[in-house]
């Protein structure tokens, strides 16, 4: 019988640092970007000092955000490949929203919602990178014709809004599932939490590890 109160690793230190770097640079990039595109949010540029400073910081903080996300991508992409079992989560999303996720879906390391958000964020960041380079003055914009820059600006703005909404969904999910934020801060979750929210991950990875540790402990005693 495994100890369900045992703390198990969910996120390594490198993963946690990358995640929080993405979070920090996201707010810097998103707030300054909103200030540029919407006059009602122009005051947000003052958070970074001045509008001029915000325009300088915005693209560089965006590049840091993308670099930090790529660390997460290299680490997590295999765990975010959708599997047949994950579609039960998607087909029963109403029950999931009611808090019955563990009754209607056999969730692995990540659920289908997290996986869809992961790949959506990757696509959005690629678009933001390409369009951002095209419209980046004074470095790259002079090499592109005005019509291309205009399309890039429009696509950049639309994608940025979609990306911000995606991050808001991610934040909601993190607060909604009690213990998620603590897991990303401390790096560990209880085996009980893993069994409830990610039962397939618990069965395939966590339970065998705990049983092995318990067996070794019994042999030593």
C-alpha positions in Angstrom: 0.0 0.0 0.0 1.6 3.2 -1.2 1.6 6.3 1.0 -0.7 8.8 -0.8 0.6 11.6 1.4 4.1 11.2 -0.1 5.3 14.2 -2.1 6.3 13.3 -5.6 8.2 15.4 -8.2 6.0 17.0 -10.9 8.2 19.9 -12.0 12.0 20.2 -11.8 13.8 23.3 -10.8 14.7 24.1 -14.4 11.1 23.7 -15.5 9.8 25.9 -12.7 12.4 28.7 -13.4 11.5 28.6 -17.1 7.8 28.7 -16.3 8.0 31.7 -14.0 10.3 33.5 -16.5 7.7 32.9 -19.2 5.1 34.4 -16.7 7.2 37.4 -15.9 8.1 38.3 -19.5 4.5 37.6 -20.6 3.2 40.3 -18.4 5.9 42.7 -19.5 5.3 42.0 -23.1 1.5 41.8 -22.9 1.0 45.0 -20.9 3.3 47.0 -23.1 1.7 45.5 -26.2 -1.8 46.4 -25.1 -0.6 50.0 -24.4 0.6 50.3 -28.0 -2.5 48.9 -29.7 -5.3 50.4 -27.6 -5.3 54.0 -26.5 -7.4 53.3 -23.5 -4.5 51.1 -22.2 -1.7 53.6 -23.0 -1.1 54.1 -19.3 0.1 50.6 -19.0 3.4 51.6 -20.7 4.2 53.6 -17.6 4.6 50.4 -15.7 7.9 49.9 -17.6 8.9 53.5 -17.0 8.0 55.5 -20.1 6.3 54.7 -23.4 9.7 55.0 -25.2 11.3 52.5 -22.8 8.3 50.2 -23.2 8.7 50.2 -27.0 12.4 49.1 -26.5 11.6 46.5 -23.8 8.6 45.0 -25.6 10.4 43.0 -28.4 13.3 41.9 -26.2 11.0 40.7 -23.4 9.1 38.9 -26.1 12.2 37.1 -27.3 13.1 36.1 -23.7 9.6 34.7 -23.2 9.8 32.7 -26.4 13.3 31.3 -25.4 12.0 30.3 -22.0 8.9 28.7 -23.5 11.2 26.7 -25.8 12.9 25.2 -22.7 9.4 24.0 -21.6 8.6 22.8 -25.1 11.7 20.6 -25.2 10.8 19.2 -21.8 7.0 18.7 -22.2 6.2 18.1 -25.9 6.1 14.3 -25.5 3.7 14.5 -22.6 1.5 16.8 -24.6 0.9 14.6 -27.6 -2.9 13.8 -27.5 -3.7 10.1 -27.0 -6.9 8.2 -27.6 -7.8 8.3 -23.9 -7.6 12.1 -23.8 -10.6 12.6 -26.1 -12.9 11.3 -23.3 -11.9 14.5 -21.4 -12.8 16.6 -24.4 -16.1 14.8 -25.1 -17.1 15.2 -21.4 -15.8 18.7 -20.9 -19.1 19.8 -19.3 -18.6 17.2 -16.5 -15.0 18.4 -16.2 -16.1 21.9 -15.6 -18.4 20.6 -12.9 -15.4 19.2 -11.1 -15.9 15.6 -12.1 -12.8 15.3 -14.3 -11.6 12.2 -12.4 -14.9 10.4 -13.1 -15.1 10.9 -16.8 -11.5 10.8 -18.1 -8.4 8.8 -17.4 -5.9 11.7 -17.4 -2.2 11.2 -18.0 0.6 13.7 -17.1 -1.6 16.5 -18.6 -5.3 16.6 -19.6 -6.6 17.3 -23.1 -7.3 21.0 -22.2 -3.7 21.5 -21.1 -2.4 19.7 -24.3 -4.5 21.9 -26.6 -3.4 25.0 -24.8 0.2 23.9 -25.1 0.2 23.5 -28.9 -2.0 26.6 -29.3 0.6 28.7 -27.4 3.4 27.2 -29.5 1.7 28.2 -32.7 0.8 31.7 -31.3 4.5 32.3 -30.3 5.8 31.3 -33.7 3.3 33.7 -35.4 4.2 36.5 -32.9 7.9 35.9 -33.5 7.7 36.1 -37.3 5.3 39.1 -37.4 7.2 40.8 -34.6 10.5 40.6 -36.6 8.8 42.0 -39.7 7.4 45.0 -37.9 10.5 45.6 -35.6 11.9 49.1 -36.2 14.6 50.1 -36.8 16.2 46.7 -37.3 14.1 44.7 -39.7 11.1 46.6 -40.8 13.0 48.6 -43.5 13.6 45.3 -45.4 9.9 44.7 -45.9 7.3 46.5 -48.1 4.6 48.5 -46.3 1.8 46.1 -47.3 3.6 43.2 -45.7 4.3 45.2 -42.5 0.6 46.2 -42.3 -0.5 42.6 -42.6 2.1 41.6 -39.9 0.8 44.3 -37.6 -2.8 43.0 -37.9 -1.8 39.4 -37.5 0.5 40.2 -34.6 -2.3 42.0 -32.8 -5.0 39.3 -33.3 -2.6 36.5 -32.3 -1.5 38.5 -29.2 -5.1 38.9 -28.1 -5.7 35.1 -28.6 -2.5 34.4 -26.7 -3.5 36.6 -23.8 -6.9 34.9 -23.6 -5.1 31.5 -23.6 -2.9 32.5 -20.7 -6.0 33.7 -18.8 -7.6 30.3 -19.3 -4.3 28.7 -18.1 -4.3 30.9 -15.0 -8.0 30.0 -14.3 -7.2 26.3 -14.6 -4.3 26.7 -12.2 -6.4 28.4 -9.6 -9.3 26.0 -10.2 -7.4 22.8 -9.5 -6.2 23.2 -6.0 -2.6 22.3 -5.6 -1.5 23.2 -9.1 0.1 26.5 -8.3 1.9 25.0 -5.2 3.2 22.3 -7.5 4.7 24.8 -9.8 6.2 26.8 -6.9 7.6 23.9 -4.8 7.9 21.3 -7.7 6.1 18.5 -5.8 2.5 17.3 -5.4 1.1 14.7 -3.1 0.6 11.2 -4.5 -3.1 11.6 -3.6 -3.3 14.7 -5.8 -1.7 12.8 -8.7 -4.1 9.9 -8.3 -7.2 12.2 -8.3 -6.3 14.6 -11.1 -3.9 12.5 -13.2 -4.7 8.9 -12.5 -3.0 7.5 -15.6 0.2 9.3 -14.7 -0.2 8.0 -11.2 -0.6 4.4 -12.3 2.1 4.3 -14.9 4.8 6.4 -13.2 4.1 7.4 -9.6 2.7 4.2 -8.1 5.5 1.9 -9.5 8.1 4.4 -8.2 6.5 4.5 -4.7 6.1 0.7 -4.6 9.8 0.3 -5.5 10.9 2.8 -2.8 8.7 1.0 -0.2 10.1 -2.4 -1.2 13.7 -1.1 -0.8 12.8 0.4 2.5 11.3 -2.8 3.8 14.3 -4.8 2.7 16.7 -2.4 4.5 14.6 -2.7 7.7 
